[in-house]
């Protein structure tokens, strides 16, 4: 059970070899962070059984009150709640702080009768995030949705 950056040690067909008109940026982005490996930009979780689960982009960062926070990190904690099917966390602008607030979109598996309302679920998630990451990482708003938008590949 370990989390980290997904890096590949060998080339594969169709692998990017440069960025058009900016080879230096390609080297800095994909080859410099982990010398000898190709850095995909994704986070990954490996189970004890050897299975891999992609956790999201590591470069999707929100600046909350001077703290740099990865959206995948918050989504991972939110997804551990039994009622949450999946999540998407985004940053949005604040009049004073710039990008200083977070919004979580949550399709749910269910709302148990008498145990969860949207408000109690939001409070439980804020508490969970405060314990697992930090109080400043808790989303300002939680929006329960029917589904998240998807690309053709999911």
TORKOLVEX-839833 format. One line per 3 residues: for each residue x negated, y, z of N, C-alpha, C, O, CB. Coordinates in nm, 4 decimals. Last residue first. Glycine has a CB too. Layout:
X/Y/Z/X/Y/Z/X/Y/Z/X/Y/Z/X/Y/Z ~ ...
//
This chain:
1.3567/0.8360/-2.0643/1.3956/0.8172/-1.9244/1.3344/0.9161/-1.8324/1.3588/0.9117/-1.7118/1.3601/0.6823/-1.8789 ~ 1.3121/0.8893/-2.3238/1.2326/0.7814/-2.2655/1.2654/0.7586/-2.1171/1.2071/0.6711/-2.0532/1.0841/0.8124/-2.2813 ~ 1.4750/1.1077/-2.3723/1.5076/0.9797/-2.4379/1.4320/0.8629/-2.3755/1.4816/0.7502/-2.3742/1.4758/0.9872/-2.5877
1.5116/1.2583/-2.0445/1.4628/1.2598/-2.1818/1.4992/1.1240/-2.2442/1.5491/1.0355/-2.1746/1.3062/1.2874/-2.1879 ~ 1.7894/1.3481/-1.8355/1.6801/1.2583/-1.8736/1.6378/1.2861/-2.0177/1.7170/1.3308/-2.1006/1.7224/1.1100/-1.8572 ~ 1.9320/1.5096/-1.5503/1.9084/1.5048/-1.6956/1.7862/1.4204/-1.7269/1.6890/1.4219/-1.6513/1.8906/1.6470/-1.7529
2.0842/1.3092/-1.2957/1.9783/1.4016/-1.3362/1.9654/1.3967/-1.4876/1.9857/1.2913/-1.5478/1.8423/1.3664/-1.2675 ~ 2.4264/1.3042/-1.1734/2.3091/1.2437/-1.2372/2.2067/1.3535/-1.2669/2.2374/1.4727/-1.2638/2.3490/1.1678/-1.3685 ~ 2.5916/1.4349/-0.9966/2.6315/1.3017/-1.0425/2.5144/1.2283/-1.1056/2.5029/1.1063/-1.0940/2.7468/1.3118/-1.1425
2.4382/1.5946/-0.7069/2.4810/1.5897/-0.8470/2.5257/1.4475/-0.8824/2.5007/1.3528/-0.8079/2.3660/1.6361/-0.9416 ~ 2.3934/1.8173/-0.4443/2.4327/1.6813/-0.4790/2.4889/1.6842/-0.6208/2.5760/1.7653/-0.6520/2.5375/1.6236/-0.3769 ~ 2.1349/2.0203/-0.3638/2.2503/2.0138/-0.4531/2.2776/1.8678/-0.4880/2.1961/1.8023/-0.5529/2.2265/2.0983/-0.5822
2.0019/2.2009/-0.1078/2.0163/2.0644/-0.1578/2.1447/2.0603/-0.2383/2.2516/2.0932/-0.1869/2.0177/1.9584/-0.0410 ~ 1.7687/2.4629/-0.0420/1.9011/2.4189/-0.0846/1.8947/2.2745/-0.1335/1.7955/2.2316/-0.1926/1.9564/2.5115/-0.1955 ~ 1.5121/2.4599/0.0622/1.6065/2.5618/0.1081/1.7495/2.5182/0.0776/1.8396/2.5342/0.1600/1.5764/2.6983/0.0419
1.3404/2.1614/0.1554/1.4087/2.2439/0.0547/1.5065/2.3418/0.1184/1.5744/2.3098/0.2160/1.4827/2.1551/-0.0448 ~ 1.0504/2.1588/0.3577/1.1921/2.1243/0.3470/1.2607/2.2173/0.2463/1.2413/2.3387/0.2513/1.2615/2.1335/0.4860 ~ 0.7959/2.2493/0.3972/0.8206/2.1723/0.2751/0.9672/2.1364/0.2554/1.0052/2.0886/0.1486/0.7386/2.0465/0.2768
0.7682/2.3633/0.6471/0.7771/2.4535/0.5323/0.8117/2.3813/0.4027/0.8531/2.4459/0.3064/0.6471/2.5275/0.5153 ~ 0.7377/2.1336/0.8086/0.8633/2.2090/0.8116/0.8780/2.3011/0.6902/0.9878/2.3154/0.6363/0.8716/2.2912/0.9399 ~ 0.5905/1.8562/0.6321/0.5808/1.9737/0.7191/0.7125/2.0502/0.7102/0.7890/2.0330/0.6153/0.4592/2.0652/0.6789
0.6150/1.5531/0.6005/0.5209/1.6452/0.5348/0.4952/1.7642/0.6273/0.3911/1.7719/0.6925/0.5764/1.6937/0.3961 ~ 0.7749/1.4058/0.7815/0.6792/1.3358/0.6951/0.5755/1.4290/0.6318/0.4609/1.3890/0.6115/0.7537/1.2625/0.5860 ~ 0.9333/1.5972/0.9221/0.8540/1.4977/0.9947/0.7434/1.4383/0.9084/0.6307/1.4217/0.9550/0.9440/1.3865/1.0460
1.0508/1.7463/0.7158/0.9755/1.8157/0.8213/0.8852/1.7195/0.8973/0.7731/1.7552/0.9333/1.0714/1.8850/0.9188 ~ 1.1851/1.5428/0.5804/1.0721/1.6101/0.5147/0.9868/1.6826/0.6180/0.8640/1.6809/0.6092/1.1222/1.7097/0.4072 ~ 1.3818/1.4844/0.7750/1.2912/1.3802/0.7254/1.1662/1.4423/0.6628/1.0544/1.3984/0.6899/1.3633/1.2905/0.6223
1.5154/1.7310/0.7948/1.4493/1.6736/0.9118/1.3452/1.5690/0.8702/1.2345/1.5658/0.9238/1.5531/1.6107/1.0063 ~ 1.6193/1.7504/0.5366/1.5273/1.8539/0.5857/1.4484/1.8022/0.7063/1.3285/1.8273/0.7178/1.6051/1.9827/0.6237 ~ 1.7866/1.5253/0.5392/1.6724/1.5308/0.4472/1.5712/1.6358/0.4914/1.4505/1.6125/0.4844/1.7199/1.5609/0.3045
1.9771/1.5970/0.7316/1.8945/1.4780/0.7513/1.7702/1.4805/0.6636/1.6616/1.4427/0.7075/1.9753/1.3525/0.7225 ~ 2.0898/1.8222/0.6042/2.0222/1.8376/0.7334/1.9304/1.7186/0.7615/1.8185/1.7366/0.8096/2.1256/1.8526/0.8467 ~ 2.2025/1.7000/0.3776/2.0998/1.8034/0.3611/2.0215/1.8219/0.4907/1.8993/1.8359/0.4873/2.1637/1.9372/0.3177
2.3912/1.5346/0.5073/2.2833/1.4752/0.4286/2.1689/1.5753/0.4110/2.0522/1.5399/0.4275/2.3359/1.4287/0.2908 ~ 2.5611/1.7235/0.6139/2.4835/1.6399/0.7054/2.3685/1.5714/0.6333/2.2612/1.5521/0.6904/2.5733/1.5355/0.7714 ~ 2.6592/1.8373/0.3706/2.5891/1.9199/0.4693/2.5044/1.8349/0.5651/2.3899/1.8695/0.5942/2.6902/2.0032/0.5490
2.7858/1.6284/0.2402/2.6740/1.6952/0.1728/2.5916/1.7755/0.2734/2.4691/1.7815/0.2631/2.7257/1.7875/0.0599 ~ 2.8234/1.3830/0.4953/2.8820/1.4815/0.4053/2.7628/1.5445/0.3369/2.6488/1.5157/0.3734/2.9735/1.5892/0.4810 ~ 2.8202/1.0657/0.6344/2.7487/1.1664/0.5565/2.8457/1.2565/0.4817/2.9376/1.2100/0.4142/2.6525/1.0997/0.4582
3.0040/0.9225/0.7915/2.8651/0.9393/0.8355/2.7933/1.0518/0.7621/2.7143/1.1249/0.8219/2.7889/0.8101/0.8162 ~ 3.2598/0.8922/0.6829/3.2458/0.9487/0.8165/3.1034/0.9730/0.8621/3.0834/1.0392/0.9639/3.3108/0.8606/0.9126 ~ 3.1431/0.6589/0.4571/3.2635/0.7157/0.5168/3.2347/0.7648/0.6586/3.1904/0.6878/0.7438/3.3775/0.6119/0.5180
2.8490/0.7489/0.2851/2.9209/0.6564/0.3722/3.0353/0.7278/0.4416/3.0234/0.8443/0.4797/2.8263/0.5942/0.4757 ~ 2.8121/0.8125/-0.0376/2.8259/0.8884/0.0865/2.9077/0.7989/0.1791/3.0256/0.7756/0.1526/2.8954/1.0317/0.0636 ~ 2.5717/0.6596/-0.2570/2.7018/0.6646/-0.1907/2.6970/0.7691/-0.0801/2.5894/0.8086/-0.0353/2.7411/0.5251/-0.1334
2.3586/0.7297/-0.4109/2.4094/0.5937/-0.4239/2.5523/0.5914/-0.3698/2.6415/0.5299/-0.4282/2.3179/0.4909/-0.3481 ~ 2.3466/1.0542/-0.5683/2.3536/0.9655/-0.4533/2.4003/0.8259/-0.4911/2.4717/0.8066/-0.5896/2.4453/1.0235/-0.3489 ~ 2.1239/1.2853/-0.7059/2.2324/1.1908/-0.7314/2.2307/1.0881/-0.6183/2.1242/1.0412/-0.5781/2.2174/1.1214/-0.8728
2.0094/1.5898/-0.6114/2.0168/1.4526/-0.5630/2.1401/1.3793/-0.6142/2.2510/1.4086/-0.5697/2.0159/1.4513/-0.4124 ~ 1.7747/1.8446/-0.6255/1.8925/1.7880/-0.6905/1.8956/1.6394/-0.6585/1.7954/1.5701/-0.6763/1.8908/1.8130/-0.8457 ~ 1.6498/2.1007/-0.4233/1.6477/1.9572/-0.4513/1.7811/1.9164/-0.5135/1.8875/1.9494/-0.4610/1.6198/1.8752/-0.3215
1.4481/2.3842/-0.4331/1.5831/2.3326/-0.4536/1.5718/2.1858/-0.4897/1.4930/2.1494/-0.5770/1.6592/2.4125/-0.5646 ~ 1.2532/2.6159/-0.2479/1.2667/2.4889/-0.3178/1.4133/2.4486/-0.3228/1.4909/2.4749/-0.2310/1.1825/2.3792/-0.2495 ~ 1.0737/2.9281/-0.2693/1.1803/2.8428/-0.2197/1.1889/2.7177/-0.3051/1.1396/2.7131/-0.4178/1.3149/2.9175/-0.2188
0.8910/3.0963/-0.3817/0.8775/3.0646/-0.2415/0.9852/2.9764/-0.1851/0.9882/2.9518/-0.0646/0.8733/3.1869/-0.1655 ~ 0.7423/3.2750/-0.6011/0.7980/3.1395/-0.5988/0.7835/3.0907/-0.4563/0.6754/3.0487/-0.4151/0.7256/3.0425/-0.7019 ~ 0.7799/3.5663/-0.4310/0.7535/3.5147/-0.5661/0.8201/3.3791/-0.5778/0.9421/3.3690/-0.5657/0.5993/3.5046/-0.5955
0.8554/3.6652/-0.1839/0.7454/3.5689/-0.1893/0.7058/3.5261/-0.3291/0.6063/3.4553/-0.3448/0.7815/3.4491/-0.1116 ~ 1.0752/3.8402/-0.2398/0.9553/3.8884/-0.1719/0.8360/3.7968/-0.1962/0.7266/3.8448/-0.2261/0.9811/3.9011/-0.0227 ~ 1.2664/3.6978/-0.3919/1.2428/3.8405/-0.4151/1.1122/3.8900/-0.3555/1.0451/3.9741/-0.4155/1.3562/3.9206/-0.3587
1.1711/3.3921/-0.5337/1.2167/3.4594/-0.4132/1.1795/3.6059/-0.4314/1.0711/3.6356/-0.4816/1.1527/3.3971/-0.2815 ~ 1.2371/3.1381/-0.7770/1.1810/3.2658/-0.7333/1.2506/3.3197/-0.6093/1.3689/3.2966/-0.5846/1.1900/3.3675/-0.8449 ~ 1.1900/2.7892/-0.7133/1.2563/2.9016/-0.7779/1.2131/3.0303/-0.7105/1.1591/3.0292/-0.6000/1.4100/2.8861/-0.7731
1.0897/2.4544/-0.7827/1.0700/2.5802/-0.7136/1.1494/2.6877/-0.7860/1.1731/2.6778/-0.9064/0.9196/2.6173/-0.7058 ~ 1.2579/2.1375/-0.7533/1.2014/2.2473/-0.8317/1.1795/2.3672/-0.7408/1.2426/2.3800/-0.6359/1.2940/2.2847/-0.9509 ~ 1.2974/1.7918/-0.7531/1.2728/1.9109/-0.6719/1.2083/2.0157/-0.7612/1.1150/1.9859/-0.8359/1.1820/1.8786/-0.5476
1.5149/1.5282/-0.7840/1.4317/1.6216/-0.8597/1.4196/1.7478/-0.7756/1.5201/1.8039/-0.7319/1.4926/1.6526/-1.0028 ~ 1.5736/1.1793/-0.7131/1.5734/1.3217/-0.6811/1.4877/1.3991/-0.7801/1.4017/1.3443/-0.8490/1.5229/1.3444/-0.5383 ~ 1.7957/0.8971/-0.6575/1.6732/0.9579/-0.7115/1.6798/1.1064/-0.6816/1.7806/1.1548/-0.6302/1.6573/0.9315/-0.8666
1.9790/0.8105/-0.4604/1.9416/0.7227/-0.5716/1.8094/0.7681/-0.6335/1.7212/0.6860/-0.6590/2.0530/0.7205/-0.6788 ~ 2.0201/0.8264/-0.1141/1.9681/0.8952/-0.2325/1.9242/0.7952/-0.3393/1.8430/0.7065/-0.3130/1.8504/0.9863/-0.1940 ~ 2.0873/0.6922/0.1161/2.1975/0.7393/0.0320/2.1502/0.7983/-0.1005/2.2315/0.8186/-0.1907/2.2783/0.8425/0.1068
1.8421/0.6336/0.2464/1.9259/0.5247/0.1946/2.0368/0.5704/0.1003/2.0769/0.4942/0.0123/1.9872/0.4507/0.3088 ~ 1.5474/0.8073/0.1639/1.6770/0.8106/0.2332/1.7707/0.7100/0.1669/1.7772/0.7028/0.0442/1.7393/0.9547/0.2308 ~ 1.3330/0.8062/-0.0031/1.3363/0.7027/0.1001/1.4671/0.7028/0.1795/1.4944/0.6086/0.2540/1.2195/0.7212/0.1946
1.3460/1.0288/-0.1621/1.3934/0.9027/-0.2195/1.3954/0.7881/-0.1184/1.4539/0.6833/-0.1458/1.3066/0.8644/-0.3368 ~ 1.2168/1.2219/-0.0072/1.3629/1.2279/-0.0221/1.4177/1.0937/-0.0710/1.5238/1.0499/-0.0264/1.4029/1.3407/-0.1203 ~ 0.9480/1.1458/-0.0498/1.0055/1.1390/0.0846/1.1582/1.1359/0.0761/1.2223/1.0560/0.1445/0.9583/1.2593/0.1707
0.9255/1.1932/-0.3271/0.8965/1.0610/-0.2725/0.9577/1.0441/-0.1343/1.0136/0.9386/-0.1042/0.7459/1.0378/-0.2663 ~ 0.9750/1.4669/-0.3464/1.0698/1.3713/-0.4056/1.0497/1.2315/-0.3483/1.1466/1.1596/-0.3238/1.0545/1.3678/-0.5587 ~ 0.7413/1.5655/-0.2296/0.8700/1.5890/-0.1641/0.9731/1.4889/-0.2159/1.0498/1.4325/-0.1378/0.9186/1.7347/-0.1881
0.5541/1.4766/-0.4202/0.5369/1.4424/-0.2792/0.6693/1.4573/-0.2035/0.7050/1.3715/-0.1228/0.4282/1.5314/-0.2151 ~ 0.6370/1.5970/-0.6542/0.6444/1.4507/-0.6439/0.6327/1.4054/-0.4989/0.6947/1.3067/-0.4594/0.5340/1.3850/-0.7284 ~ 0.5723/1.8641/-0.6146/0.7136/1.8253/-0.6128/0.7279/1.6739/-0.5969/0.8219/1.6277/-0.5324/0.7841/1.8723/-0.7418
0.3105/1.9574/-0.3973/0.3515/1.8838/-0.5160/0.4971/1.8422/-0.5064/0.5412/1.7912/-0.4034/0.2632/1.7614/-0.5360 ~ 0.2242/2.2735/-0.2824/0.2971/2.1515/-0.2531/0.3410/2.0852/-0.3821/0.4022/2.1496/-0.4673/0.4177/2.1804/-0.1638 ~ 0.0295/2.5044/-0.1211/0.0506/2.4384/-0.2502/0.1086/2.2995/-0.2230/0.0500/2.2191/-0.1506/-0.0837/2.4290/-0.3330
0.1330/2.7707/0.0777/0.0974/2.6290/0.0758/0.1273/2.5715/-0.0611/0.2380/2.5875/-0.1123/0.1734/2.5510/0.1852 ~ 0.2346/3.0277/0.0757/0.0903/3.0115/0.0709/0.0423/2.8673/0.0728/-0.0784/2.8434/0.0699/0.0299/3.0832/0.1838 ~ 0.5132/2.9729/0.0713/0.4514/3.0472/0.1824/0.3008/3.0258/0.1896/0.2457/3.0078/0.2983/0.5146/3.0060/0.3145
0.4657/2.7450/-0.1690/0.5629/2.7785/-0.0651/0.4892/2.8448/0.0510/0.4115/2.7797/0.1208/0.6405/2.6513/-0.0168 ~ 0.4249/2.6824/-0.4908/0.3577/2.7585/-0.3867/0.4633/2.8072/-0.2874/0.5405/2.8984/-0.3171/0.2769/2.8785/-0.4471 ~ 0.4291/2.3648/-0.6415/0.5069/2.4813/-0.5990/0.4276/2.5499/-0.4884/0.3699/2.4834/-0.4024/0.6519/2.4406/-0.5498
0.3141/2.1778/-0.9202/0.2880/2.2326/-0.7869/0.3765/2.3545/-0.7632/0.3964/2.4366/-0.8527/0.1382/2.2701/-0.7707 ~ 0.2419/1.9358/-1.1043/0.3666/2.0069/-1.0832/0.3666/2.0575/-0.9394/0.4130/1.9890/-0.8483/0.4908/1.9154/-1.1121 ~ 0.0245/1.7740/-1.1298/0.0035/1.9155/-1.1588/0.1314/1.9974/-1.1464/0.1301/2.1171/-1.1752/-0.0535/1.9315/-1.2975
0.1009/1.5190/-1.0933/0.0259/1.5798/-0.9845/0.0042/1.7287/-1.0067/-0.0305/1.8014/-0.9136/-0.1072/1.5104/-0.9680 ~ 0.4146/1.3824/-1.1769/0.3007/1.4629/-1.2185/0.2328/1.5255/-1.0973/0.2997/1.5789/-1.0089/0.3447/1.5716/-1.3173 ~ 0.5021/1.0659/-1.0178/0.5265/1.1962/-1.0795/0.3977/1.2670/-1.1150/0.2877/1.2192/-1.0873/0.6085/1.2834/-0.9877
0.4672/0.8061/-0.9395/0.5386/0.8945/-0.8471/0.5620/1.0328/-0.9034/0.6351/1.1113/-0.8431/0.4631/0.9058/-0.7187 ~ 0.4854/0.4829/-1.0684/0.4474/0.6209/-1.0946/0.5314/0.7114/-1.0063/0.6532/0.6955/-0.9988/0.4652/0.6570/-1.2446 ~ 0.3854/0.1974/-0.9134/0.5017/0.2823/-0.9318/0.4517/0.4243/-0.9541/0.3832/0.4801/-0.8684/0.5990/0.2743/-0.8092
0.2600/-0.1322/-0.9555/0.2378/0.0117/-0.9601/0.3687/0.0845/-0.9829/0.4530/0.0404/-1.0611/0.1372/0.0476/-1.0696 ~ 0.1827/-0.4227/-0.7594/0.2702/-0.3518/-0.8522/0.2451/-0.2014/-0.8427/0.2130/-0.1495/-0.7357/0.4187/-0.3842/-0.8229 ~ 0.0412/-0.5663/-0.5695/-0.0295/-0.5237/-0.6898/0.0576/-0.4562/-0.7940/0.0124/-0.4339/-0.9063/-0.0952/-0.6399/-0.7512
0.1468/-0.6210/-0.3257/0.1574/-0.7272/-0.4261/0.0882/-0.6907/-0.5575/0.0776/-0.7745/-0.6471/0.3035/-0.7586/-0.4527 ~ 0.1270/-0.3845/-0.1945/0.0378/-0.4925/-0.1524/0.0361/-0.6051/-0.2544/-0.0634/-0.6762/-0.2681/0.0799/-0.5464/-0.0159 ~ 0.1616/-0.1291/-0.4514/0.2096/-0.2113/-0.3406/0.1055/-0.3170/-0.3047/0.0077/-0.3359/-0.3769/0.3442/-0.2781/-0.3765
0.0583/0.1937/-0.5314/0.0357/0.0508/-0.5546/0.0783/-0.0273/-0.4311/0.0366/0.0039/-0.3196/-0.1135/0.0224/-0.5888 ~ 0.1642/0.4840/-0.6898/0.1695/0.4083/-0.5648/0.1510/0.2613/-0.5998/0.2197/0.2093/-0.6877/0.3051/0.4325/-0.4876 ~ 0.0362/0.7789/-0.8459/0.0791/0.6397/-0.8516/0.0756/0.5798/-0.7118/-0.0046/0.6192/-0.6272/-0.0100/0.5582/-0.9481
0.0578/1.0753/-1.0449/0.0359/1.0092/-0.9178/0.0907/0.8684/-0.9275/0.1804/0.8411/-1.0072/0.1019/1.0871/-0.8012 ~ -0.0989/1.1855/-1.3494/0.0126/1.1281/-1.2748/-0.0329/1.0721/-1.1411/-0.1466/1.0276/-1.1258/0.0801/1.0190/-1.3563 ~ -0.3091/1.2564/-1.4996/-0.2301/1.3657/-1.4448/-0.1133/1.3172/-1.3611/-0.0370/1.3978/-1.3078/-0.1796/1.4527/-1.5556
-0.4907/1.0709/-1.5922/-0.3646/1.0860/-1.6653/-0.2836/1.2060/-1.6200/-0.1975/1.2534/-1.6942/-0.2818/0.9618/-1.6502 ~ -0.8286/1.0765/-1.6405/-0.7257/1.1162/-1.5449/-0.5969/1.1455/-1.6207/-0.5939/1.2354/-1.7047/-0.7707/1.2401/-1.4617 ~ -1.0487/0.8328/-1.7181/-0.9560/0.9245/-1.7820/-0.8437/0.9513/-1.6826/-0.7714/0.8593/-1.6445/-0.9009/0.8666/-1.9177
-1.3745/0.8072/-1.5620/-1.2350/0.7660/-1.5781/-1.1566/0.8734/-1.6528/-1.1935/0.9909/-1.6510/-1.1702/0.7379/-1.4409 ~ -1.6180/0.9198/-1.5287/-1.6158/0.7804/-1.5687/-1.4757/0.7262/-1.5907/-1.4593/0.6119/-1.6333/-1.6851/0.6981/-1.4664 ~ -1.5128/1.1457/-1.2750/-1.6138/1.1059/-1.3732/-1.6135/0.9551/-1.4002/-1.6093/0.8739/-1.3078/-1.7514/1.1488/-1.3256
-1.2381/1.2946/-1.2350/-1.2844/1.1635/-1.1876/-1.3845/1.1101/-1.2894/-1.3463/1.0370/-1.3808/-1.1640/1.0628/-1.1678 ~ -1.2249/1.5569/-1.3522/-1.1799/1.5317/-1.2144/-1.2304/1.4004/-1.1543/-1.2623/1.3952/-1.0355/-1.0303/1.5321/-1.2103 ~ -1.3265/1.5406/-1.6267/-1.4081/1.5941/-1.5179/-1.3575/1.5587/-1.3787/-1.4400/1.5318/-1.2913/-1.4159/1.7420/-1.5303
-1.1308/1.4449/-1.8038/-1.2520/1.3662/-1.7799/-1.3364/1.4142/-1.6621/-1.4106/1.3352/-1.6038/-1.3359/1.3670/-1.9025 ~ -0.9039/1.6157/-1.8242/-0.8876/1.4711/-1.8223/-1.0125/1.3907/-1.7851/-0.9996/1.2774/-1.7387/-0.8413/1.4277/-1.9541 ~ -0.9761/1.8910/-1.7983/-0.8481/1.8407/-1.7486/-0.8480/1.6905/-1.7282/-0.7980/1.6418/-1.6268/-0.7379/1.8781/-1.8433
-1.2294/1.9255/-1.9130/-1.2052/1.9696/-1.7756/-1.0785/1.9082/-1.7163/-1.0744/1.8770/-1.5973/-1.1955/2.1210/-1.7709 ~ -1.1869/1.8248/-2.1744/-1.2863/1.7636/-2.0865/-1.2598/1.7983/-1.9401/-1.2667/1.7114/-1.8531/-1.4270/1.8085/-2.1264 ~ -0.9878/2.0054/-2.2624/-0.9622/1.8616/-2.2599/-1.0575/1.7926/-2.1634/-1.0153/1.7120/-2.0805/-0.9761/1.8014/-2.4009
-1.1297/2.2464/-2.2524/-1.0146/2.2268/-2.1641/-0.9795/2.0781/-2.1529/-0.9452/2.0308/-2.0446/-0.8930/2.3066/-2.2157 ~ -1.3144/2.1989/-2.4594/-1.3627/2.2189/-2.3224/-1.2491/2.1972/-2.2221/-1.2705/2.1359/-2.1175/-1.4225/2.3608/-2.3060 ~ -1.1575/2.1958/-2.6875/-1.2148/2.0696/-2.6408/-1.2653/2.0811/-2.4965/-1.2595/1.9844/-2.4206/-1.3293/2.0261/-2.7332
-0.9492/2.3570/-2.8276/-0.9915/2.3759/-2.6891/-1.0460/2.2456/-2.6299/-0.9895/2.1912/-2.5350/-0.8743/2.4277/-2.6044 ~ -0.8341/2.3086/-3.0773/-0.9033/2.4362/-3.0559/-0.9470/2.4602/-2.9111/-0.9788/2.5736/-2.8754/-0.8143/2.5487/-3.0992 ~ -0.6391/2.0573/-2.9432/-0.6644/2.1382/-3.0622/-0.7188/2.2758/-3.0238/-0.6566/2.3494/-2.9472/-0.5357/2.1532/-3.1451
-0.8072/1.8528/-2.7254/-0.6944/1.9449/-2.7354/-0.7292/2.0398/-2.8492/-0.8383/2.0969/-2.8508/-0.6669/2.0227/-2.5985 ~ -0.9006/1.5061/-2.7762/-0.9296/1.6484/-2.7628/-0.7984/1.7249/-2.7538/-0.6911/1.6677/-2.7727/-1.0154/1.6996/-2.8817 ~ -0.8101/1.2541/-2.7802/-0.9560/1.2710/-2.7778/-0.9967/1.4166/-2.7652/-1.1144/1.4471/-2.7458/-1.0176/1.2119/-2.9031
-0.5580/1.0389/-2.6560/-0.5991/1.1743/-2.6945/-0.7509/1.1846/-2.6843/-0.8121/1.1309/-2.5921/-0.5300/1.2821/-2.6045 ~ -0.5111/0.7105/-2.7815/-0.5545/0.7975/-2.6727/-0.5941/0.9341/-2.7277/-0.6563/0.9435/-2.8335/-0.6722/0.7342/-2.5957 ~ -0.4494/0.5211/-2.9684/-0.3622/0.6378/-2.9590/-0.3999/0.7338/-2.8483/-0.3274/0.8301/-2.8234/-0.2222/0.5938/-2.9390
-0.5691/0.2449/-2.7860/-0.5267/0.3010/-2.9149/-0.4307/0.4182/-2.8939/-0.3412/0.4117/-2.8096/-0.4597/0.1922/-3.0021 ~ -0.7846/0.3340/-2.5079/-0.6762/0.2554/-2.5662/-0.6356/0.3193/-2.6988/-0.6649/0.4366/-2.7216/-0.5542/0.2462/-2.4685 ~ -1.0704/0.3074/-2.2884/-0.9921/0.3736/-2.3921/-0.8843/0.2792/-2.4451/-0.8938/0.1577/-2.4279/-1.0833/0.4214/-2.5069
-1.0790/0.2468/-1.9338/-1.1102/0.2103/-2.0720/-1.0198/0.2852/-2.1689/-0.9072/0.3217/-2.1354/-1.0958/0.0587/-2.0924 ~ -0.9945/0.3343/-1.6875/-1.1381/0.3177/-1.7070/-1.1761/0.2853/-1.8508/-1.2934/0.2951/-1.8868/-1.1888/0.2097/-1.6169 ~ -0.7663/0.5807/-1.5737/-0.7921/0.4633/-1.6567/-0.9398/0.4560/-1.6888/-1.0037/0.5581/-1.7145/-0.7084/0.4672/-1.7863
-0.5798/0.6804/-1.2884/-0.6948/0.6994/-1.3764/-0.7201/0.5685/-1.4510/-0.6979/0.4599/-1.3977/-0.8218/0.7439/-1.2955 ~ -0.3534/0.8330/-1.0911/-0.3640/0.7269/-1.1906/-0.4762/0.7621/-1.2876/-0.4683/0.8614/-1.3600/-0.2289/0.7067/-1.2662 ~ -0.4242/0.9053/-0.7523/-0.4169/0.9536/-0.8898/-0.4325/0.8352/-0.9848/-0.5155/0.7473/-0.9616/-0.5259/1.0616/-0.9172
-0.2331/0.7441/-0.4914/-0.3450/0.8202/-0.5441/-0.3183/0.8684/-0.6845/-0.2040/0.8718/-0.7299/-0.4705/0.7375/-0.5415 ~ -0.1560/0.5199/-0.2209/-0.1165/0.6184/-0.3217/-0.2397/0.6918/-0.3694/-0.3392/0.7013/-0.2975/-0.0117/0.7180/-0.2656 ~ -0.1019/0.1825/-0.1153/-0.1883/0.2999/-0.1278/-0.1364/0.3905/-0.2385/-0.0799/0.3437/-0.3373/-0.3346/0.2580/-0.1562
-0.0844/-0.1177/0.0000/0.0000/0.0000/0.0000/-0.0886/0.1236/0.0000/-0.1429/0.1631/0.1031/0.0958/0.0000/0.1215
//
